Amino acid sequence: MPTDDLPETFHVTTDDQLRAVSNLTRHRIMAVLRFEPATITQIAARVGLAKGSSSYHVRLLERAGLVKVVRTRKVRGVTERYYAMAARAIALPDPGEGGPDVLMRHAVADLEAAPADGERHVRMAHLRLTEDQFAQLGARLQALADEYRELSDPSLPDASLVFALFHPAQGQQTEGGAK
């Protein structure tokens, strides 16, 4: 299924949608569907779940509007459904002060589950920037992510890019400064 006809962004706005994306297993199912449609059997194999569990999680995602059936076919008298993401990207609501940042929790879980002997690049830098520099860096990071997303080829192995540019809470230890 070409992704040209997909909406650019799906905005999570309801509690049901937020619950659907807050689950790590469903996050991983959406990652499987990121580039191409897949059946419950294919999803189960890629995520490492039983077909029944995969079916349950996909149904919740479908009810929340995050995935949809994009084609069906008959296989030995059974209708096989192919699921795909409902949009190219999902926008989560701001978690609010002190709220859990679902996206970052999932990213850390995926990083921890990645093979330890595989190549990865993980860095943290503490910066002191003007508001203008902060905005420019955020825009450059987003443009770089968008550029490489356009270059993505579904036949190649998955790679995840996560970045967070933020101002830490006041009173936190900063590089070169005391609390």
Helices and strands as residue ranges (DSSP letters): G 3-5, E 9-11, H 15-22, H 24-32, H 40-47, H 51-63, E 67-75, E 78-85, E 89-91, H 102-113, H 131-151
